[in-house]
Amino acid sequence: MFAQGNGSAGISEATQMVTSYFDPATQLIYAIGAVVGLIGGVKVYNKFSSGDPDTSKTAASWFGACIFLIVAATILRSFFL
């Protein structure tokens, strides 16, 4: 019985440690998404200014990646917290 008490305390402590990392990790992923969005905006603007006909494909890929990062961070956070 005494061993079970220590085991559950260890599991509780490990759970607390893992869940404490989610808020900083989520904020980091949001920051990465913002940087990806800014870089994508500059790339799309450069292609649009030069008259490249492939602008819409580039815009969809960059901004799709940015939206994926934000949605993935939100879903993972809601799953595990």
C-alpha positions as CSV (number, residue, x, y, z in Angstrom):
1,M,0.0,0.0,0.0
2,F,2.8,2.4,0.8
3,A,4.4,1.8,-2.6
4,Q,1.1,2.6,-4.4
5,G,1.0,6.0,-2.6
6,N,4.4,6.9,-3.9
7,G,3.6,5.8,-7.4
8,S,0.5,7.9,-7.6
9,A,2.3,10.9,-6.2
10,G,5.0,10.4,-8.9
11,I,2.5,10.1,-11.7
12,S,0.7,13.3,-10.4
13,E,4.0,15.2,-10.3
14,A,4.9,14.0,-13.8
15,T,1.5,15.1,-15.1
16,Q,1.9,18.5,-13.5
17,M,5.3,18.9,-15.0
18,V,4.2,18.0,-18.5
19,T,1.1,20.2,-18.4
20,S,3.2,23.1,-17.2
21,Y,5.1,23.1,-20.5
22,F,2.0,23.5,-22.7
23,D,1.5,27.2,-22.2
24,P,5.0,28.3,-23.1
25,A,5.1,25.8,-26.0
26,T,1.8,27.1,-27.3
27,Q,3.0,30.7,-27.1
28,L,6.2,29.6,-29.0
29,I,4.2,28.0,-31.8
30,Y,2.0,31.1,-32.1
31,A,5.2,33.2,-32.4
32,I,6.6,30.9,-35.1
33,G,3.2,31.1,-36.9
34,A,3.5,34.9,-36.8
35,V,7.0,34.9,-38.2
36,V,5.9,32.4,-41.0
37,G,3.0,34.7,-41.8
38,L,5.3,37.7,-42.1
39,I,7.8,35.9,-44.3
40,G,5.0,34.6,-46.4
41,G,3.5,38.0,-46.8
42,V,6.8,39.4,-48.0
43,K,7.3,36.5,-50.5
44,V,3.8,36.9,-51.9
45,Y,4.2,40.7,-52.2
46,N,7.5,40.2,-54.1
47,K,5.9,37.7,-56.5
48,F,2.8,40.0,-56.9
49,S,5.0,43.0,-57.6
50,S,7.1,41.2,-60.2
51,G,4.0,40.0,-62.0
52,D,4.5,36.3,-61.4
53,P,1.3,34.3,-62.4
54,D,2.0,31.8,-59.6
55,T,1.1,34.3,-56.8
56,S,-2.1,32.7,-55.6
57,K,-0.4,29.3,-55.2
58,T,2.4,30.8,-53.2
59,A,-0.1,32.8,-51.0
60,A,-2.1,29.7,-50.4
61,S,0.9,27.6,-49.4
62,W,2.4,30.2,-47.0
63,F,-0.7,31.3,-45.3
64,G,-2.0,27.7,-45.2
65,A,1.2,26.8,-43.2
66,C,0.6,29.7,-40.9
67,I,-3.0,28.7,-40.2
68,F,-2.0,25.1,-39.7
69,L,0.5,26.0,-37.0
70,I,-2.1,28.1,-35.1
71,V,-4.8,25.5,-35.4
72,A,-2.5,22.6,-34.5
73,A,-1.3,24.4,-31.4
74,T,-4.8,25.2,-30.3
75,I,-6.0,21.6,-30.9
76,L,-3.1,20.0,-29.1
77,R,-3.6,22.4,-26.1
78,S,-7.3,21.5,-25.9
79,F,-6.5,17.8,-26.2
80,F,-4.0,17.6,-23.4
81,L,-5.2,20.3,-21.0
